[in-house]
Amino acid sequence: FVSIMQGCNQHCTFCIVPFTRGRERSRPIDEIVAEVRGLVARGVREVTLLGQIVTSFGRREVPVRDGRSGFVQLLDALQEVEGLVRIRFTSPHPKGYGDDLVEAYGRLPKLVESAHLPLQSGSDRVLKAMHRGYTRERFEALVGRLRAVRPSMGITTDIIVGFPGETEEDFGQTMDLCRAVQFDNAFVFKYSPRRDTPAATMEGALPQEVIEERHRRLLDRINEVGARRYEALVGRPVEILV
């Protein structure tokens, strides 16, 4: 695990991180590459790049070059590290998947065909209240673009159930989107207020029993979809890294 940046500028209404970790600060690409070379010299074969919103890497420090963001330039540099077999990263933001990053999955052999795309909700109304900056339509289109480049792409996500004001209709839209997108897995969280965040004072707090019931239903849906995707792999040869 290699930390490439600290902080967050997103200010989602449910999250305290921007207040506790400050604004985004990125490390120089050369420094990160040197750390990875050192890890590879010690036997490491796979690295996971870490950042609160890792796809924001270098947004202010690294100028766009040949249409490629600072983050994609970092991926390009790590692709050239001899002895490194796999590159992963977490956690990104759906807004950070520009054409250059989507294209990188088809261009960089070491970039693992796996994308963790935090959805949080399938309801446009709730996404707006969360200050996420995208719609369900844009999210679903992004998944389609990624799978067009790498059909075997594994897609995982984060979802919050029980956000203040979430109606049964809002929750149903999340359930429907999970069926449409076919996530391989998901981290499903029960909303809980964080002090000093805008969501903590929003009207429409849900009873705990409602949150628990929706959490169970969504987990059942995620597990059902994931099981079908995993079962499709039975009998197929795949490559693993030990």
Steps between C-alpha positions, in 0.01 A plus 500: 500500500651828384349830614518750213297789644323630809186702561176554309326793331168327428298590814230234475234596752535175700880504533733658754828423316554843338482656846737249663757451222492835322521579132654273237879474494680272253850353507737545202480224239876437514482446877217248467677310222817482712300355790341239274840405353624448855202279582552293185866453595376345824272254319173692468311415181177695543441853631177676593510878472316672785324835530176628644400574140794343324391609151549864609875439521706790366200707398681819599860380502531307171400673174295300249731359234385354167145491637605294801432606858761489773357171627524332160855634460582327829349174373709534182816544708424196717428289192870539418622367838674171418389214721168656599215273390179670611375851577179573691361815659238603755283689567410700191201723427278441196568859392871412473452251215580711198552354153873474571449271800238285327738464204787407733326172587538390141851638460687405821541123549595538867184694592271236648159470334323601818324827588358604835237764423329640812134546404354592845143516361308421183264794551584830330316686777712336772821537299433873478438520876826310554683749274645219289516691172365235259169339406403132482496534118859627498606224739342225290657645184844490667460131580407439138808685375729299727349166398525602135877532547538191724198266478630298796520810721409434861287782643457553875341788687404672827136571584342683794146403602280714720636843407275773650185538293552178300156375399401148405497622137857632536611168645322312222701698245820386673380138487411535130837653412684218678308251288577694182870556566568147633760581764739221593491614862410801713573648839155591633495751785220602735487878515614646831543873568847652528519807720545832316398358162203653313317164490503478880248786521286410199132430552355156434717277719386140454415257782776250565271207425433640151874542436567144621227355277620684189859401577398132510302522176782672314761254627280213379479662155877559482579143609250355253651693206858431610436126536381478140809684376733276702322182390561600138874459568473135602693283254694791351877538537603825665833650605574553869789670673655334805 
